[in-house]
Amino acid sequence: MTQVDIAPSQVQGRPVQHLEKNYINHSSGISSWLLTLDHKRIGLMYLVGISVSFFLGGLFALGIRLELFAPGMQFMDAATYNKVFTLHGAVMVFLFIIPGIPAALGNVVLPLMLGAKDVAFPRLNLSSFYLWIAGATFFLYTLFSKQLDTGWTFYTPYSSSYSDTSVISATFGVFLLGFSSIFTGLNFLVTIHKMRPPGMTWHKLPLFLWGMYGTAIMQLLATPVLGITLLLLVMETTLGIGIFDPKKGGDPVLYQHFFWFYSHPAVYIMILPAMAVVSEIIATFSRKHIFGYKMIAYSSVSIALLSFLVWGHHMFVSSESTLATLIFSAITFTIAIPSAIKVFNWLATLYKGSVSLGTPMLYALEFIWLFTIGGLTGLFLGVLSTDVMLHDTYFVVAHFHYVMVGGTLFAFFAGLHYWWPKMTGKMYSETTGRIASVIAFVGFNLAFFPQFIMGSRGMPRRYADYKPDFELYHQLSTVGTLVLGVGIALLTYNLIRSIFSGKKAPANPWGSATIEWECPSPPPHHNFDHPPLATDPYDMERVEWDEEVQGFVPVVGRRAPVAH
Amino acid sequence: MSDDHGHGDKPFLAHHFEDEDHQFDSGKLGIWAFLVTEVLFFSGLFCAYAIYRAMHPEVFTYAARSLDTMLGAINTGVLIFSSLTAAWAVRNAQLGQKKMLVANLAITILCAFGFMGIKYKEYSHKFHLGLYPGNNYAPVEGAFGDHVTKAEEVGFRLEQESDEIEGEHASAELADMNESSEHAGAANEEAHGHGAVKWDDPNMDPETKSQLKVFFGIYYCMTGLHGIHVVIGILLLMWLLTRAIRGHFTPTYYGPIDYAALYWHLVDLIWIYLFPLLYLIN
């Protein structure tokens, strides 16, 4: 930990940029990774795991789009199609999007941002990774046995009484993944509460951590309900206890209520970390203090709390009373407010900032664009009268892909590029990164914008075939998917290449003022020898560009806390 | 792994905490957060119970008669007593009373085994009567006890001459239902005469009859999940017992005992709700 790589900058009093011994090479051997308690290594293992899942989910997506390229059946039958779209949804939601930002990026970054040596419960952290592995294994088993055709929602009574596929192994997999998510959330909640460094009051907490805090609340309070719901579903499927079975006096819509009581907050478990990442990147790349810090921070928590009150809008057309639909519709509109507050504050941060279009920033700007479209089209679905028409059409599919892919996936890419130098110690090619980002953006819009149009014209979701009227939109969508795939492939190539031939990353390549950039890239095993003193995380004047280290270094004399 | 997670003179203080208090407070917040998730985990079952009971109160009123209130009450007492010893163990750990700590942990574990033993007796008795959960549900004669005498009260109907239509199809029974309700008074008398209303009486409202099994589904899910929590508690307490015997706990390091006791209290609390909800209907 004392051997320093770049001598010149060290001599002139600049902070250490690289260390010979860092968390990646401080010990070796397979068990030093598999049994590690180091949050950074666990984060990297998660990153590998979710990337593989994303690739798998992407293959299913490709299958769907190729099948839908022309009317009539191309290369699968309808039953296979049902399995393919179900597995696409289930793998993407449970194995990729939900753990994506919190477990992979959050694990690496969260303790560093707090100047802590680790999360509060390192063993629990490792066990939640293995719960993820166990859940993924059940999914793999599902793939190689009879697959799954219920849709990712497992609606009863189809899933419990009629489906001839591996519902039990898939639900049990999701059950385990749920507990993985709960333990991650619990760990982060306690870490943020108890491990903050001296000087970091709640109002000096970086916005990424506010977002992770809101996410943790939802993970803790919503996910157990999914757990018990899936357990009941397993009991229903194996033993036929009858609680969701109308033939035995049970109520199948009760399953939908239980499921969405989790799964609507889960939508925010997916998007809140994305907003958290974007809040950091927008401020850093505008070289400007974030606008409306408290508004963004509190909106994260209010989204977390409101998310528990809107689940009923998924059941507007399934036997909900008129009064209930009215109330759920009204609350659904209110949740647009904190989301909009965030968007306006990001825009105000950009205003008169000195914006540099680095790869993370490009993804963040694309996020704002796509999330806004996704969010506003959500209002069409929250309105009772239009929802009756748009329910179960491609409009819904396009809406949630704009939020989940355009929102969460693009923010995940933004965060991945933003913290990549910190995680790996390597810089990727900016040019290639930007090109990949633009290709992905164009491809995404081409893939999903036509789905709004065909949805509003009546193309139902989850159908294996369609009328020739919709052919043009489906073909545009398929071409868009392929373009998006090319963008993501280029992104992957760029990042992997950087590991082998990228330049060494400086400690602070982007000029952020949060604490994780104060330790060398990649960080040493224990992160910080002493907890650093926290100040305003958005005081960008505190760091300046240094030609010699090709990164930002603290301005001498600006280390003291700054009031704002 | 262990070499970089210790503080030398304080073997159980993890490297990323400043001191024992910091570690204890973090653990305490963690266990409380975990207990909140546990409450929400069970809440789904309680919600399912409430909804099914609201939809079919007669099913609950009738089926709950098969549960043995005395055994349930004994188990409630056993668990409440074990909560006392668990809380006492925390105090022992805080004061560094090793012998008492070991004794109290051991008593808590014994109570937990006692609870599971009684639960085993209850379950096996039910299985013996054919009261299995779900599709295997096939109650034998007398499964709902012979003390049931008031047919009206439990909301199902009896034909005046029950023997006559024995063996007929449910559809035929359904057709007779309107008629049969008029004779409920007479049926009541009939029931008194036989000393019991049998669960498999062919004249029982077929819908209610077919739904009785859902009560057992809920019963086994709720008590089963609670039982799993008791078993986890036993394993946890046994681990702590071995650590206590080895003298790991001191007045500055007793967090694990405190957390396990909190968990144990929650398991106890859930049973305190389960007992009246399942056993004390009526």
Interface residues (C-beta under 8 A of the other chain):
Chain A: L35 T36 L37 A116 K117 D118 V119 A120 F121 P122 L124 I182 L186 N187 L189 V190 H193 K194 M195 L220 L221 A222 T223 P224 V225 G227 I228 T229 L231 L232 M235 E236 T238 L239 G240 I241 G242 I243 K248 G249 G250 D251 L254 F258 H525 H526
Chain B: M1 D4 H5 A14 H15 H16 H22 D25 S26 G27 L29 G30 A33 F34 V36 T37 E38 L40 F41 F42 S43 G44 L45 C47 A48 I51 Y52 M55 H56 V59 P133 G134 N135 N136 E207 S210 Q211 K213 V214 F216 G217 I218 Y220 C221 L225
